[in-house]
Amino acid sequence: MIAFDSATSIPFDAASFDHPVVWFAAKTSSKPQMKTDKECWSIVSTASYACEKIEETPMQDQKTGAFIPQSPDYLTTVPGPELLAAFEEIVCDKTGILGDNALCKLPTHVFMDAQRWGSALPCHRHLRHESSARKVLSGVPYDSGLHPLAPTRIEEDSKSFLADDDLALYQAGDMMSNHTPGLEGACLSGMDAAEHLLAHFGLNG
């Protein structure tokens, strides 16, 4: 999250990018009912950049597997500034998304916060061990090849959730889905599981 001391003049509230560092950015302060006198942006990195940072500074102890708490000092001196610099590069590039309307520079930022979310990069079940996109860091498999938003291609001819009707056990989510990982895959998995439950218990009529 970045807050600027004045308006940026960026003519969109959200966009995804074809960039090695920044995947997506949204003007948080444009949300309904959000009251602030600062223009705030949430910037999301690409999966490949995130994996690179996790590899440089692991999120788990190499020996015990214990989670290593995130340090604000690290987050606001390494990934935070790098994402901000990449975002400025994007909106100030006359050959990029804004064309001739590209900015000269971004206003001074007055607030910065950052967070690493390793669980946002699930290694989907379709990624076999030989996949070049599959990265195992500190024993945890990640997908370094996630593509920008809305990847709802079916990866395998199978259910998008797990179900055992005899035991009444069900699990849904993008890690179970036969769609590529992400919010859309998780939502579709949950919807499919809900339809299965309604049908199984005769409640869909």
VENUR-V490352 format. One line per field, one symbol per residue. ss: DSSP state (a for helix, b for strand, c for the rest). phi: phi as a letter, one per 20 degrees, with the letter a starting at -180 (. if undefined). A space follows every 10 residues. Layout:
# VENUR-V490352
ss->???
phi->???
This chain:
# VENUR-V490352
ss->cbbbcccccc cccbbbcccc cbbbbbbaaa ccccccccbb bbbbbcaaaa aaaaaacccb ccccccbccc caaaacccaa aaaaaaaaaa acccccccaa acccccccbb bbcccccaaa cbcccccccc cccbbbbccb bbbccccccc cccbcccccc cbbbccccbb bcccccccbc ccaaaaaaaa aaaaaaaaaa ccccc
phi->.cddfbfemf eceaadcebf deebbcegfe fgmedbeded cdddffffff ffffffcgec ffeenffegf egfffecdfg ffffffffgf fdefedfelf egffaeffed bbbbbecffe dfefffeffe ffeedddlnd ecdedfdfll edffebebfe bdbcffeldb ccqffdfeef fpgfffffff ffffffffff emdee
